[in-house]
Amino acid sequence: MQPGQFITLEGGEGAGKSTQLVRLVTRLRDGGREVVATREPGGSPGGEAIRELVLKGNADRWSPVTETLLMYAARRDHIERVIRPALERGAWVVCDRFSDSTRAYQGAAGGADPALIAALETFILEDTRPDMTLIFDLPVEVGLERAHARAGAEMRFESKGQAFHERLREGFLAIARAEPERCAVIDATGSLDEVEEAVWAAVWGRISVHG
Ligand code: T5A
């Protein structure tokens, strides 16, 4: 069992994860903890190089299976170089997307075989699994509108159709239903402050933030 806590933020496009990650990390650091804020795909130099490959270009540049393998190559590097060392020294790691994104994007929405993804989780993640996952949920149209409004975003996944994004939303909710002890669904339609309070309440409820 790793001494640090590993929290992941998940959800569809424009759900507000990146914005809330900053707020959550600030509150945790205010409590005196060492907190590593990171993201996927990316988070390590090798992971960021793979991010460039996988997020740029046409929507159909990579098949869902190839995407799965690229995401897991990036993830393994990120785990080895950033996540595992941080958890082992007792830091908390807060990560914008992780393995549930592969289950939802490449699996539920993209059609990659869940057995392939499960096997990669076994061999690549090993025991580096999130202690807690916040799943940001909001209607697809609202999320895509927000994502389009923000500047400098990579658009490859956002340019997939409405049906893809509906399957994605249901994919994340299915993960939350299957693993209720790990996952908390956050209603992401509220104001920034309302969502921040929902996130804090969920973290408080599942992990002793005094710990
Ligand atoms: N991917 C990733 C896979 O397919 N498989 C995988 O295994 C992994 C790890 C990452 C892409 O990679 C895919 C999924 C993604 O498509 P990215 O550019 O990092 O690409 O995209 P996202 O993680 O989706 O980031 P987004 O910016 O789209 O969404 P966020 O982080 O959820 O949203 P955020 O915080 O940037 O907010 C978006 C906009 O909405 C506003 C913000 O100010 C911002 O302008 N906003 C709100 N507005 C009103 N009310 C609120 N409560 C708001 N919260 C935020």
Residues whose N, C-alpha, C, O or C-beta is under 5 A from the ligand:
A	BS01	T5A	G12 E13 G14 A15 G16 K17 S18 T19 E40 P41 M71 R97 F98 S101 T102 Y105 R146 A147 R150 E154 F157 A188 G190 S191 L192 V195
